[in-house]
Amino acid sequence: MVQGKTKGLQAKASSSRHAAKAAANTKKGKKYVAPKKAILVKQAAMHKALSAKINKSIEQQMVSAASAGKLTIMKHTAPEPDKGGKVGKS
């Protein structure tokens, strides 16, 4: 026979295990594994540096364009041809 009183219904305490399990799941998006070989590590560092330089250059060009005048989203289209002339295949 059971000894002592029953504790009744109690809510389960949330554990950190659930958070750890949720964090362990793979995330959506492109996966990237850091290179281990020395040559590939050097190449990755160079690629990162070049990307940073390119982005900085683009930002500087945008700043100079913005300071020169107003920025437009759409490019100007080609001028429309004359409506009076007839264009035919001959």
N, CA, C and O atoms as a GROMACS GRO file, in nm:
protein
  360
    1MET      N    1   0.083  -0.118   0.000
    1MET     CA    2   0.000   0.000   0.000
    1MET      C    3   0.088   0.125   0.000
    1MET      O    4   0.198   0.124   0.057
    2VAL      N    5   0.040   0.232  -0.064
    2VAL     CA    6   0.117   0.355  -0.076
    2VAL      C    7   0.118   0.425   0.059
    2VAL      O    8   0.016   0.434   0.127
    3GLN      N    9   0.232   0.472   0.095
    3GLN     CA   10   0.244   0.540   0.224
    3GLN      C   11   0.252   0.690   0.201
    3GLN      O   12   0.319   0.733   0.107
    4GLY      N   13   0.187   0.768   0.280
    4GLY     CA   14   0.189   0.912   0.269
    4GLY      C   15   0.080   0.962   0.176
    4GLY      O   16   0.015   0.883   0.107
    5LYS      N   17   0.062   1.092   0.175
    5LYS     CA   18  -0.043   1.154   0.094
    5LYS      C   19   0.009   1.178  -0.048
    5LYS      O   20   0.129   1.192  -0.071
    6THR      N   21  -0.084   1.184  -0.141
    6THR     CA   22  -0.043   1.216  -0.278
    6THR      C   23  -0.021   1.366  -0.289
    6THR      O   24  -0.085   1.444  -0.219
    7LYS      N   25   0.068   1.404  -0.374
    7LYS     CA   26   0.101   1.546  -0.390
    7LYS      C   27   0.000   1.620  -0.476
    7LYS      O   28  -0.005   1.743  -0.475
    8GLY      N   29  -0.080   1.548  -0.550
    8GLY     CA   30  -0.175   1.613  -0.638
    8GLY      C   31  -0.112   1.644  -0.773
    8GLY      O   32   0.005   1.613  -0.796
    9LEU      N   33  -0.189   1.706  -0.859
    9LEU     CA   34  -0.138   1.739  -0.992
    9LEU      C   35  -0.050   1.862  -0.984
    9LEU      O   36  -0.088   1.965  -0.929
   10GLN      N   37   0.066   1.850  -1.038
   10GLN     CA   38   0.159   1.963  -1.042
   10GLN      C   39   0.206   1.983  -1.186
   10GLN      O   40   0.225   1.887  -1.262
   11ALA      N   41   0.222   2.108  -1.221
   11ALA     CA   42   0.273   2.138  -1.355
   11ALA      C   43   0.421   2.102  -1.361
   11ALA      O   44   0.496   2.124  -1.266
   12LYS      N   45   0.460   2.047  -1.474
   12LYS     CA   46   0.599   2.010  -1.491
   12LYS      C   47   0.684   2.136  -1.504
   12LYS      O   48   0.649   2.227  -1.579
   13ALA      N   49   0.793   2.140  -1.433
   13ALA     CA   50   0.882   2.255  -1.443
   13ALA      C   51   0.954   2.250  -1.577
   13ALA      O   52   1.001   2.144  -1.618
   14SER      N   53   0.963   2.363  -1.644
   14SER     CA   54   1.032   2.365  -1.772
   14SER      C   55   1.181   2.351  -1.748
   14SER      O   56   1.238   2.414  -1.659
   15SER      N   57   1.242   2.269  -1.829
   15SER     CA   58   1.384   2.244  -1.811
   15SER      C   59   1.462   2.309  -1.924
   15SER      O   60   1.406   2.345  -2.028
   16SER      N   61   1.590   2.323  -1.903
   16SER     CA   62   1.675   2.382  -2.006
   16SER      C   63   1.700   2.281  -2.118
   16SER      O   64   1.753   2.316  -2.223
   17ARG      N   65   1.663   2.157  -2.094
   17ARG     CA   66   1.685   2.053  -2.195
   17ARG      C   67   1.603   2.082  -2.320
   17ARG      O   68   1.650   2.060  -2.432
   18HIS      N   69   1.481   2.132  -2.301
   18HIS     CA   70   1.395   2.163  -2.415
   18HIS      C   71   1.458   2.275  -2.499
   18HIS      O   72   1.458   2.267  -2.622
   19ALA      N   73   1.510   2.378  -2.433
   19ALA     CA   74   1.574   2.488  -2.505
   19ALA      C   75   1.698   2.440  -2.579
   19ALA      O   76   1.725   2.483  -2.691
   20ALA      N   77   1.773   2.352  -2.515
   20ALA     CA   78   1.894   2.300  -2.579
   20ALA      C   79   1.858   2.216  -2.701
   20ALA      O   80   1.928   2.219  -2.803
   21LYS      N   81   1.748   2.139  -2.690
   21LYS     CA   82   1.707   2.056  -2.802
   21LYS      C   83   1.659   2.142  -2.919
   21LYS      O   84   1.687   2.112  -3.035
   22ALA      N   85   1.587   2.250  -2.887
   22ALA     CA   86   1.539   2.340  -2.992
   22ALA      C   87   1.656   2.410  -3.060
   22ALA      O   88   1.653   2.432  -3.182
   23ALA      N   89   1.758   2.445  -2.984
   23ALA     CA   90   1.874   2.513  -3.041
   23ALA      C   91   1.958   2.418  -3.125
   23ALA      O   92   2.028   2.461  -3.216
   24ALA      N   93   1.952   2.289  -3.094
   24ALA     CA   94   2.032   2.192  -3.166
   24ALA      C   95   1.977   2.164  -3.305
   24ALA      O   96   2.051   2.116  -3.391
   25ASN      N   97   1.849   2.193  -3.328
   25ASN     CA   98   1.790   2.169  -3.460
   25ASN      C   99   1.858   2.255  -3.564
   25ASN      O  100   1.898   2.368  -3.536
   26THR      N  101   1.871   2.201  -3.684
   26THR     CA  102   1.936   2.278  -3.790
   26THR      C  103   1.848   2.394  -3.832
   26THR      O  104   1.725   2.384  -3.831
   27LYS      N  105   1.910   2.502  -3.869
   27LYS     CA  106   1.837   2.622  -3.908
   27LYS      C  107   1.823   2.626  -4.059
   27LYS      O  108   1.901   2.566  -4.133
   28LYS      N  109   1.721   2.699  -4.104
   28LYS     CA  110   1.699   2.714  -4.247
   28LYS      C  111   1.807   2.804  -4.305
   28LYS      O  112   1.865   2.887  -4.235
   29GLY      N  113   1.834   2.786  -4.432
   29GLY     CA  114   1.929   2.873  -4.500
   29GLY      C  115   2.052   2.797  -4.544
   29GLY      O  116   2.065   2.676  -4.523
   30LYS      N  117   2.141   2.871  -4.607
   30LYS     CA  118   2.262   2.813  -4.662
   30LYS      C  119   2.357   2.773  -4.549
   30LYS      O  120   2.379   2.849  -4.455
   31LYS      N  121   2.411   2.654  -4.560
   31LYS     CA  122   2.504   2.605  -4.457
   31LYS      C  123   2.646   2.642  -4.498
   31LYS      O  124   2.680   2.643  -4.616
   32TYR      N  125   2.729   2.673  -4.399
   32TYR     CA  126   2.867   2.708  -4.426
   32TYR      C  127   2.956   2.636  -4.328
   32TYR      O  128   2.936   2.645  -4.206
   33VAL      N  129   3.054   2.564  -4.378
   33VAL     CA  130   3.150   2.496  -4.294
   33VAL      C  131   3.284   2.566  -4.315
   33VAL      O  132   3.330   2.579  -4.429
   34ALA      N  133   3.346   2.609  -4.207
   34ALA     CA  134   3.473   2.681  -4.217
   34ALA      C  135   3.580   2.588  -4.272
   34ALA      O  136   3.584   2.470  -4.236
   35PRO      N  137   3.668   2.640  -4.358
   35PRO     CA  138   3.773   2.555  -4.415
   35PRO      C  139   3.878   2.518  -4.311
   35PRO      O  140   3.906   2.594  -4.219
   36LYS      N  141   3.935   2.399  -4.327
   36LYS     CA  142   4.035   2.350  -4.232
   36LYS      C  143   4.177   2.355  -4.291
   36LYS      O  144   4.274   2.375  -4.217
   37LYS      N  145   4.189   2.335  -4.422
   37LYS     CA  146   4.321   2.335  -4.484
   37LYS      C  147   4.377   2.477  -4.487
   37LYS      O  148   4.303   2.574  -4.503
   38ALA      N  149   4.508   2.488  -4.473
   38ALA     CA  150   4.574   2.618  -4.464
   38ALA      C  151   4.550   2.702  -4.589
   38ALA      O  152   4.524   2.822  -4.580
   39ILE      N  153   4.558   2.640  -4.705
   39ILE     CA  154   4.540   2.714  -4.831
   39ILE      C  155   4.398   2.768  -4.839
   39ILE      O  156   4.376   2.883  -4.880
   40LEU      N  157   4.300   2.685  -4.801
   40LEU     CA  158   4.160   2.727  -4.809
   40LEU      C  159   4.128   2.833  -4.705
   40LEU      O  160   4.045   2.921  -4.729
   41VAL      N  161   4.193   2.826  -4.588
   41VAL     CA  162   4.173   2.929  -4.486
   41VAL      C  163   4.223   3.063  -4.538
   41VAL      O  164   4.158   3.166  -4.520
   42LYS      N  165   4.340   3.061  -4.602
   42LYS     CA  166   4.398   3.183  -4.658
   42LYS      C  167   4.308   3.238  -4.769
   42LYS      O  168   4.287   3.359  -4.778
   43GLN      N  169   4.257   3.149  -4.853
   43GLN     CA  170   4.169   3.191  -4.963
   43GLN      C  171   4.040   3.252  -4.909
   43GLN      O  172   3.991   3.351  -4.962
   44ALA      N  173   3.984   3.192  -4.804
   44ALA     CA  174   3.861   3.245  -4.745
   44ALA      C  175   3.884   3.382  -4.684
   44ALA      O  176   3.799   3.470  -4.695
   45ALA      N  177   4.000   3.401  -4.620
   45ALA     CA  178   4.031   3.531  -4.561
   45ALA      C  179   4.046   3.637  -4.670
   45ALA      O  180   3.999   3.750  -4.654
   46MET      N  181   4.111   3.600  -4.781
   46MET     CA  182   4.128   3.693  -4.892
   46MET      C  183   3.993   3.728  -4.954
   46MET      O  184   3.968   3.844  -4.988
   47HIS      N  185   3.906   3.628  -4.968
   47HIS     CA  186   3.772   3.652  -5.024
   47HIS      C  187   3.693   3.746  -4.935
   47HIS      O  188   3.622   3.834  -4.984
   48LYS      N  189   3.704   3.728  -4.804
   48LYS     CA  190   3.633   3.815  -4.710
   48LYS      C  191   3.685   3.958  -4.719
   48LYS      O  192   3.607   4.053  -4.718
   49ALA      N  193   3.817   3.973  -4.729
   49ALA     CA  194   3.876   4.107  -4.739
   49ALA      C  195   3.834   4.175  -4.869
   49ALA      O  196   3.801   4.294  -4.869
   50LEU      N  197   3.836   4.101  -4.980
   50LEU     CA  198   3.796   4.159  -5.109
   50LEU      C  199   3.649   4.198  -5.108
   50LEU      O  200   3.612   4.303  -5.161
   51SER      N  201   3.566   4.115  -5.049
   51SER     CA  202   3.423   4.147  -5.041
   51SER      C  203   3.401   4.275  -4.961
   51SER      O  204   3.318   4.358  -4.997
   52ALA      N  205   3.476   4.290  -4.852
   52ALA     CA  206   3.464   4.409  -4.770
   52ALA      C  207   3.507   4.533  -4.848
   52ALA      O  208   3.442   4.638  -4.839
   53LYS      N  209   3.616   4.521  -4.925
   53LYS     CA  210   3.663   4.635  -5.005
   53LYS      C  211   3.561   4.672  -5.113
   53LYS      O  212   3.536   4.791  -5.136
   54ILE      N  213   3.504   4.572  -5.178
   54ILE     CA  214   3.404   4.598  -5.282
   54ILE      C  215   3.283   4.667  -5.223
   54ILE      O  216   3.233   4.765  -5.279
   55ASN      N  217   3.234   4.617  -5.109
   55ASN     CA  218   3.118   4.678  -5.045
   55ASN      C  219   3.146   4.822  -5.003
   55ASN      O  220   3.061   4.909  -5.017
   56LYS      N  221   3.267   4.846  -4.952
   56LYS     CA  222   3.305   4.982  -4.911
   56LYS      C  223   3.308   5.075  -5.031
   56LYS      O  224   3.265   5.190  -5.024
   57SER      N  225   3.361   5.024  -5.144
   57SER     CA  226   3.368   5.104  -5.265
   57SER      C  227   3.228   5.139  -5.316
   57SER      O  228   3.203   5.252  -5.356
   58ILE      N  229   3.138   5.041  -5.313
   58ILE     CA  230   3.000   5.066  -5.358
   58ILE      C  231   2.933   5.169  -5.269
   58ILE      O  232   2.864   5.258  -5.317
   59GLU      N  233   2.955   5.158  -5.137
   59GLU     CA  234   2.895   5.254  -5.045
   59GLU      C  235   2.949   5.395  -5.070
   59GLU      O  236   2.874   5.492  -5.064
   60GLN      N  237   3.079   5.406  -5.098
   60GLN     CA  238   3.137   5.537  -5.126
   60GLN      C  239   3.079   5.596  -5.254
   60GLN      O  240   3.053   5.716  -5.261
   61GLN      N  241   3.058   5.512  -5.355
   61GLN     CA  242   2.998   5.559  -5.480
   61GLN      C  243   2.855   5.607  -5.457
   61GLN      O  244   2.813   5.707  -5.514
   62MET      N  245   2.782   5.536  -5.373
   62MET     CA  246   2.644   5.576  -5.342
   62MET      C  247   2.642   5.709  -5.267
   62MET      O  248   2.556   5.793  -5.291
   63VAL      N  249   2.736   5.728  -5.176
   63VAL     CA  250   2.744   5.854  -5.101
   63VAL      C  251   2.776   5.968  -5.195
   63VAL      O  252   2.716   6.075  -5.185
   64SER      N  253   2.870   5.947  -5.286
   64SER     CA  254   2.906   6.054  -5.380
   64SER      C  255   2.789   6.084  -5.474
   64SER      O  256   2.766   6.200  -5.510
   65ALA      N  257   2.716   5.982  -5.516
   65ALA     CA  258   2.600   6.003  -5.603
   65ALA      C  259   2.490   6.075  -5.528
   65ALA      O  260   2.420   6.159  -5.585
   66ALA      N  261   2.472   6.044  -5.401
   66ALA     CA  262   2.366   6.107  -5.322
   66ALA      C  263   2.400   6.253  -5.295
   66ALA      O  264   2.310   6.338  -5.291
   67SER      N  265   2.528   6.283  -5.277
   67SER     CA  266   2.566   6.421  -5.249
   67SER      C  267   2.561   6.506  -5.376
   67SER      O  268   2.545   6.628  -5.368
   68ALA      N  269   2.575   6.444  -5.492
   68ALA     CA  270   2.574   6.517  -5.619
   68ALA      C  271   2.433   6.564  -5.655
   68ALA      O  272   2.417   6.673  -5.710
   69GLY      N  273   2.333   6.486  -5.626
   69GLY     CA  274   2.196   6.522  -5.663
   69GLY      C  275   2.100   6.419  -5.610
   69GLY      O  276   2.138   6.329  -5.534
   70LYS      N  277   1.973   6.432  -5.649
   70LYS     CA  278   1.875   6.337  -5.597
   70LYS      C  279   1.891   6.202  -5.665
   70LYS      O  280   1.927   6.192  -5.782
   71LEU      N  281   1.864   6.098  -5.588
   71LEU     CA  282   1.874   5.962  -5.640
   71LEU      C  283   1.742   5.924  -5.706
   71LEU      O  284   1.635   5.956  -5.655
   72THR      N  285   1.751   5.856  -5.819
   72THR     CA  286   1.630   5.808  -5.885
   72THR      C  287   1.633   5.657  -5.889
   72THR      O  288   1.738   5.595  -5.903
   73ILE      N  289   1.517   5.598  -5.876
   73ILE     CA  290   1.508   5.453  -5.876
   73ILE      C  291   1.503   5.400  -6.018
   73ILE      O  292   1.570   5.302  -6.051
   74MET      N  293   1.424   5.465  -6.103
   74MET     CA  294   1.407   5.419  -6.240
   74MET      C  295   1.507   5.486  -6.333
   74MET      O  296   1.537   5.605  -6.319
   75LYS      N  297   1.559   5.409  -6.428
   75LYS     CA  298   1.645   5.466  -6.531
   75LYS      C  299   1.556   5.529  -6.637
   75LYS      O  300   1.441   5.489  -6.655
   76HIS      N  301   1.610   5.628  -6.707
   76HIS     CA  302   1.534   5.690  -6.815
   76HIS      C  303   1.524   5.591  -6.931
   76HIS      O  304   1.622   5.525  -6.966
   77THR      N  305   1.406   5.583  -6.990
   77THR     CA  306   1.388   5.493  -7.103
   77THR      C  307   1.436   5.563  -7.230
   77THR      O  308   1.457   5.684  -7.231
   78ALA      N  309   1.452   5.486  -7.335
   78ALA     CA  310   1.496   5.542  -7.463
   78ALA      C  311   1.388   5.637  -7.515
   78ALA      O  312   1.270   5.616  -7.490
   79PRO      N  313   1.428   5.742  -7.587
   79PRO     CA  314   1.327   5.836  -7.640
   79PRO      C  315   1.233   5.764  -7.736
   79PRO      O  316   1.274   5.677  -7.812
   80GLU      N  317   1.105   5.803  -7.730
   80GLU     CA  318   1.004   5.739  -7.814
   80GLU      C  319   1.023   5.781  -7.960
   80GLU      O  320   1.056   5.897  -7.986
   81PRO      N  321   1.004   5.690  -8.056
   81PRO     CA  322   1.019   5.724  -8.198
   81PRO      C  323   0.905   5.816  -8.242
   81PRO      O  324   0.800   5.824  -8.178
   82ASP      N  325   0.929   5.886  -8.355
   82ASP     CA  326   0.827   5.978  -8.409
   82ASP      C  327   0.702   5.898  -8.447
   82ASP      O  328   0.712   5.789  -8.503
   83LYS      N  329   0.586   5.954  -8.417
   83LYS     CA  330   0.461   5.885  -8.447
   83LYS      C  331   0.417   5.911  -8.592
   83LYS      O  332   0.336   5.835  -8.645
   84GLY      N  333   0.468   6.016  -8.656
   84GLY     CA  334   0.427   6.050  -8.792
   84GLY      C  335   0.485   5.957  -8.897
   84GLY      O  336   0.419   5.933  -8.998
   85GLY      N  337   0.604   5.905  -8.877
   85GLY     CA  338   0.668   5.820  -8.977
   85GLY      C  339   0.616   5.678  -8.972
   85GLY      O  340   0.572   5.630  -8.868
   86LYS      N  341   0.622   5.612  -9.088
   86LYS     CA  342   0.577   5.475  -9.098
   86LYS      C  343   0.701   5.386  -9.104
   86LYS      O  344   0.794   5.411  -9.182
   87VAL      N  345   0.700   5.283  -9.022
   87VAL     CA  346   0.813   5.191  -9.024
   87VAL      C  347   0.764   5.063  -9.088
   87VAL      O  348   0.668   5.003  -9.040
   88GLY      N  349   0.829   5.020  -9.194
   88GLY     CA  350   0.786   4.899  -9.263
   88GLY      C  351   0.906   4.814  -9.299
   88GLY      O  352   1.020   4.861  -9.295
   89LYS      N  353   0.880   4.690  -9.333
   89LYS     CA  354   0.988   4.600  -9.373
   89LYS      C  355   1.001   4.607  -9.525
   89LYS      O  356   0.909   4.566  -9.596
   90SER      N  357   1.112   4.657  -9.576
   90SER     CA  358   1.133   4.659  -9.719
   90SER      C  359   1.278   4.635  -9.751
   90SER      O  360   1.316   4.633  -9.868
   0.00000   0.00000   0.00000
